Amino acid sequence: MMKIETQFFSRLRDLVGQSTQTREVPPGATVGDFLATLYRDYPALEKWDAHLLVAVGLEYATRAQTLHEGDVVSIMPPVQGG
């Protein structure tokens, strides 16, 4: 298993109840696989799925991107301007 650090921002942090957590995923897991495990533990997050911004490290990521040991995944709601 690989350890992945997760950061939650804004309203998503409130849904999860914490700003960071470390999760384990199997080798070869993708961002999409990782999100599926989050949705099992936090079903309210799945309602945001179509609008989530996900970054691995400092770069936005696709659902097909493969994760690696020690990656930091940031999960953010859509950015709103004004």
C-alpha positions in Angstrom: 0.0 0.0 0.0 1.1 3.6 -0.7 0.5 6.5 1.7 -1.1 9.6 0.1 -1.6 12.8 2.0 -4.9 14.5 1.3 -5.7 18.2 1.8 -9.3 19.4 1.8 -10.2 23.1 1.2 -13.2 25.4 1.9 -16.6 23.7 2.2 -15.1 20.2 1.5 -13.0 20.5 4.7 -16.2 21.1 6.6 -17.8 18.0 5.0 -14.9 15.8 5.9 -14.3 17.4 9.3 -10.6 17.9 8.9 -8.2 19.7 6.6 -5.7 16.9 6.1 -5.5 13.2 6.4 -3.2 10.4 5.3 -4.8 7.5 3.3 -3.5 4.3 1.9 -4.1 3.1 -1.7 -2.8 0.2 -3.6 0.1 0.6 -6.0 -1.1 1.8 -9.4 -4.1 3.6 -8.0 -5.3 6.6 -10.0 -6.8 9.8 -8.9 -10.2 8.4 -9.9 -9.6 5.3 -7.7 -8.6 7.5 -4.8 -11.7 9.7 -5.1 -13.9 6.5 -5.1 -12.4 5.5 -1.7 -13.1 9.0 -0.4 -16.7 8.9 -1.6 -17.2 5.6 0.3 -16.0 7.2 3.5 -17.6 10.6 2.9 -20.7 10.2 0.7 -21.5 13.9 0.8 -18.3 14.6 -1.2 -19.6 12.6 -4.1 -22.3 15.3 -4.7 -19.4 17.6 -5.6 -17.7 15.2 -8.0 -18.6 17.0 -11.3 -17.2 20.2 -9.9 -14.1 19.2 -7.9 -10.7 20.6 -8.7 -8.0 18.0 -7.9 -4.3 18.6 -7.8 -1.4 16.3 -7.2 1.5 18.3 -5.9 1.3 21.7 -7.5 -0.4 20.6 -10.8 -4.0 20.0 -11.5 -4.6 16.3 -12.2 -6.9 14.2 -14.3 -8.9 11.2 -13.0 -6.6 8.9 -15.0 -3.4 10.2 -13.4 -1.5 7.5 -11.5 -0.6 8.2 -7.9 2.8 7.5 -6.3 4.0 7.0 -2.7 4.1 10.3 -0.8 1.9 12.3 -3.3 -0.1 15.1 -1.8 -3.6 15.3 -3.3 -5.5 18.6 -2.9 -9.2 18.5 -3.3 -10.9 21.9 -3.8 -14.4 23.1 -4.7 -14.8 25.3 -7.8 -13.1 28.7 -7.5 -15.5 31.6 -7.3 -14.5 35.0 -8.3 -16.2 38.3 -7.8 
